[in-house]
Amino acid sequence: MSTLAPLRLLREPWNASEGNQSNATAGASSAWCQGLNIPNELFLTLGLVSLVENLLVVAAILKNRNLHSPTYYFICCLAVSDMLVSVSNLVETLFMLLMEHGVLVIHASIVRHMDNVIDMLICSSIVSSLSFLGVIAVDRYITIFYALRYHSIMTLQRAVVTMASVWLASTVSSTIFITYYRNNAILLCLIGFFLFMLVLMLVLYIHMFALARHHLCSISSQQKQPTIYRSSSLKGAITLTILLGVFFICWGPFFFHLILIVTCPTNPFCTCFFSYFNLFLILIICNSVVDPLIYVFRSQELRRTLREVVLCSW
């Protein structure tokens, strides 16, 4: 059974000639270059877990009026983006399974159109998910450094404009990407967007951690409790490491794949790396599973509402 192949346009470099690709493949025929056979069942399982998790988050935020604030609206949008990543992969996996077993027979032209639509949905959800990760980092930064002016800076109107802009930009960019995917400039824009989000989150979260550390150091020196200071600093460092580590581990390989497509499409090492494309998609879906644990379940109010939602559903 073949593995799932959403965004098939990125699986192999299109800017290499057919002869060069075959030569590169012949030169990179070692065992690790054969790729990793990821069963469709794993895509389905992770997709369903992510779908349920993020659906519960959206339901909890909509249910509890105390959570109707810009911060939680951004988290809700992140959950919707992650949910779209899961749904689009679930749909494509199901279609592939049905077609492979002969249950579903569709004309080739219809399959291509469906594949383009699903690829566009996946690309849009990926861009929006990255964007809302950045928006949440900026929102937290404003909360800490401009606490007294937060409600005047982050008004509901500005939050709505921000969310609408992200969704619109994600839809337009995904349409452009699927239409002009053979243009390296489009890939470079996508890579640049990822690097921008990585640097933005790195700078903002490190600055926030530095402020919290300085504040704890001041309290510790006044109260002469270095143990509490060290413990709090350690917790802050662990949280920061988790936030940035999960982001880089889950998204880094996919965008490194794009960089190699632009820089060395015929190199034997790059050809080997391309064969692990499905693994990189699994990591992105894993990020959709982990996001609620990092950004949502740490909120006591939200955890309480989630328990109520789960109990009511039973």
C-alpha positions in Angstrom: 0.0 0.0 0.0 1.4 3.4 -0.9 1.7 6.0 1.7 -0.2 9.2 1.8 1.1 11.9 -0.5 -0.6 15.3 0.1 1.2 18.2 -1.5 2.6 15.7 -3.9 4.0 18.7 -5.8 6.8 18.9 -3.2 7.7 15.3 -3.1 10.1 15.5 -5.9 12.1 18.5 -7.3 10.5 19.7 -10.5 13.5 21.9 -11.6 15.7 18.9 -12.3 15.7 17.1 -15.6 14.5 13.5 -15.7 17.9 12.2 -16.6 19.5 14.0 -13.7 16.9 12.7 -11.3 17.5 9.1 -12.4 21.3 9.6 -12.0 20.9 11.1 -8.6 18.6 8.3 -7.5 21.1 5.7 -8.8 23.8 7.4 -6.8 21.7 7.5 -3.7 20.5 3.9 -3.6 21.6 3.1 -0.1 19.2 1.7 2.4 18.4 4.9 4.2 17.5 6.5 0.8 14.6 4.2 0.4 12.4 6.5 2.6 10.2 5.5 5.5 7.0 3.5 4.9 4.4 5.2 7.0 1.1 3.4 7.1 -2.1 5.2 6.3 -3.5 4.1 9.6 -1.0 6.3 11.4 -2.2 9.3 9.4 -5.8 8.5 10.3 -5.1 7.9 14.0 -3.1 11.2 14.4 -5.6 13.1 12.3 -8.5 11.8 14.5 -6.7 12.6 17.7 -5.9 16.1 16.5 -9.4 16.7 15.3 -11.0 15.6 18.6 -8.6 17.7 20.7 -9.0 20.9 18.7 -12.7 20.4 18.4 -13.0 20.3 22.1 -10.9 23.5 22.4 -13.1 25.3 20.0 -16.3 24.1 21.8 -14.9 25.1 25.2 -13.9 28.6 24.1 -17.4 29.1 22.5 -19.1 27.8 25.6 -17.4 29.8 28.3 -18.1 33.6 28.1 -15.1 34.2 30.3 -12.9 33.0 27.5 -14.4 35.5 25.0 -11.3 37.6 24.7 -8.7 38.3 21.9 -6.2 35.9 23.5 -8.6 33.0 23.4 -10.0 33.9 20.0 -6.4 33.6 18.6 -6.1 30.2 20.3 -9.4 29.2 18.9 -8.2 30.2 15.4 -5.1 28.2 15.9 -7.2 25.2 16.9 -9.3 25.6 13.8 -6.2 25.8 11.6 -4.8 22.6 13.2 -8.2 21.0 12.7 -8.1 21.8 9.0 -4.6 20.3 8.8 -6.0 17.1 10.3 -9.3 17.1 8.3 -7.6 17.6 4.9 -5.1 14.8 5.6 -7.9 12.6 6.8 -10.0 13.2 3.7 -7.0 12.5 1.4 -6.1 9.4 3.3 -9.6 8.0 3.1 -9.9 8.8 -0.6 -6.6 7.0 -1.3 -7.6 3.9 0.8 -11.0 3.7 -1.0 -9.4 4.1 -4.4 -6.6 1.6 -3.7 -9.2 -1.1 -2.6 -11.4 -0.4 -5.7 -14.3 0.8 -3.6 -14.2 4.3 -5.2 -13.6 4.7 -8.9 -13.2 8.3 -10.1 -12.1 9.7 -13.4 -8.4 10.8 -13.5 -9.3 14.5 -14.2 -11.7 14.6 -11.3 -8.9 13.1 -9.1 -6.5 15.9 -10.1 -9.0 18.6 -9.3 -9.8 17.0 -6.0 -6.1 16.7 -5.2 -5.5 20.4 -6.0 -8.4 21.4 -3.8 -7.1 19.3 -0.9 -3.6 20.5 -1.4 -4.8 24.1 -1.4 -6.7 23.4 1.9 -3.6 21.8 3.5 -1.3 24.7 2.3 -3.8 27.3 3.6 -4.2 25.5 7.0 -0.4 25.3 7.3 0.1 29.0 6.6 -2.7 30.0 8.9 -1.4 27.7 11.7 2.1 29.3 11.5 0.6 32.8 11.4 -1.6 32.2 14.5 1.5 30.8 16.4 3.1 34.2 15.7 0.0 36.2 16.6 -0.2 34.3 19.9 3.4 35.1 20.6 2.8 38.8 19.9 -0.4 38.8 22.0 1.5 37.3 25.0 4.3 39.9 24.5 1.8 42.8 24.7 0.2 41.2 27.7 3.5 41.2 29.6 5.2 44.4 28.5 2.1 46.6 28.0 -0.2 45.0 30.7 -1.9 48.3 31.6 -2.6 49.3 28.0 -3.4 45.8 26.7 -7.1 46.3 26.4 -6.7 49.6 24.5 -4.0 48.1 22.2 -5.6 44.7 21.6 -9.3 45.7 21.1 -11.9 43.3 19.9 -12.1 45.1 16.6 -8.3 44.8 16.0 -8.4 41.2 17.0 -11.2 40.5 14.4 -9.3 42.4 11.7 -6.1 40.4 12.6 -8.0 37.1 12.4 -9.7 38.0 9.1 -6.4 39.2 7.6 -4.6 35.9 8.5 -7.4 33.8 7.0 -7.6 35.9 3.8 -3.8 36.0 3.4 -3.6 32.2 4.0 -6.2 31.5 1.3 -4.7 33.8 -1.2 -1.1 32.6 -0.6 -2.2 28.9 -0.9 -4.0 29.6 -4.1 -0.9 31.3 -5.6 1.4 28.5 -4.3 -0.7 25.7 -5.9 -1.0 27.7 -9.1 2.7 28.7 -9.5 4.3 25.9 -7.6 7.0 25.4 -10.2 8.4 28.9 -9.6 11.2 28.9 -7.1 10.3 32.4 -6.0 7.1 31.1 -4.5 9.0 28.5 -2.5 11.5 31.2 -1.3 8.6 33.3 -0.1 7.2 30.3 1.9 10.7 29.6 3.3 11.2 33.2 4.2 7.8 33.3 6.0 8.8 30.3 8.1 12.2 31.8 9.0 10.4 35.1 9.9 8.0 33.3 12.2 10.9 31.3 13.8 12.9 34.5 14.5 9.8 36.4 15.7 8.9 33.7 18.2 12.5 33.3 19.3 13.0 37.0 20.0 9.7 37.5 21.7 9.7 34.5 23.9 13.4 35.0 24.9 12.7 38.6 25.8 9.6 37.6 27.8 11.7 35.0 29.6 14.5 37.5 30.3 12.0 39.9 31.8 10.4 37.2 34.0 13.9 36.1 35.1 14.9 39.6 36.0 11.7 40.1 38.0 12.2 36.9 39.9 15.8 37.8 40.6 14.7 41.1 42.1 12.1 39.4 44.3 14.6 36.7 45.3 17.3 39.3 46.3 14.8 41.2 48.4 13.3 38.2 50.1 16.5 36.2 50.2 15.0 33.0 48.6 17.4 31.9 45.9 15.9 28.4 45.8 12.6 29.7 44.7 14.3 31.9 42.1 16.3 29.0 40.7 13.1 26.8 40.6 11.1 29.5 38.8 13.9 30.2 36.3 14.2 26.5 35.6 10.4 26.2 35.0 10.6 29.2 32.6 13.5 27.8 30.7 11.8 24.4 30.4 8.6 26.1 29.1 10.6 28.2 26.6 12.5 25.1 25.4 9.3 23.2 24.9 7.6 26.1 23.0 10.5 26.7 20.6 11.7 23.1 20.5 8.3 21.7 19.4 7.9 24.5 16.8 11.4 23.8 15.3 11.2 20.0 15.4 7.7 19.8 13.9 8.1 22.5 11.2 11.8 22.5 10.5 12.2 19.3 8.4 9.3 20.3 6.1 10.9 23.7 5.3 14.4 22.2 5.1 12.9 20.0 2.4 11.7 23.1 0.6 15.2 24.7 0.9 16.8 21.5 -0.6 14.3 21.6 -3.5 15.5 25.1 -4.4 19.2 24.6 -3.7 20.1 21.0 -4.7 17.3 19.2 -6.5 19.7 16.7 -8.1 22.2 16.1 -5.3 22.2 12.5 -4.0 21.9 13.6 -0.4 19.0 15.8 -1.3 17.3 13.0 -3.2 17.5 10.8 -0.1 16.0 13.6 2.0 13.1 14.0 -0.4 12.1 10.3 0.2 11.1 11.2 3.8 8.5 13.7 2.8 5.7 11.8 4.5 7.6 11.8 7.8 7.7 15.5 7.7 3.9 15.7 7.2 3.5 13.4 10.2 5.5 15.8 12.3 3.2 18.7 11.2 0.2 16.6 12.2 1.9 15.9 15.5 2.3 19.6 16.0 -1.5 19.9 15.6 -1.8 17.3 18.4 0.7 19.0 20.7 -0.5 22.6 20.2 -3.6 22.2 22.5 -1.4 20.8 25.2 1.0 23.7 25.1 -1.2 26.7 24.3 -4.6 25.6 25.8 -4.5 22.9 28.5 -2.2 25.1 30.7 -5.2 27.4 31.4 -7.1 26.4 34.5 -10.3 28.1 33.3 -10.1 26.3 30.0 -9.4 23.0 31.6 -12.5 23.3 33.8 -14.6 24.2 30.7 -13.2 21.3 28.8 -14.2 18.9 31.6 -17.7 20.3 31.5 -17.9 19.9 27.7 -16.7 16.3 27.9 -19.0 15.4 30.7 -22.0 17.0 28.9 -21.2 15.0 25.8 -21.6 11.8 27.7 
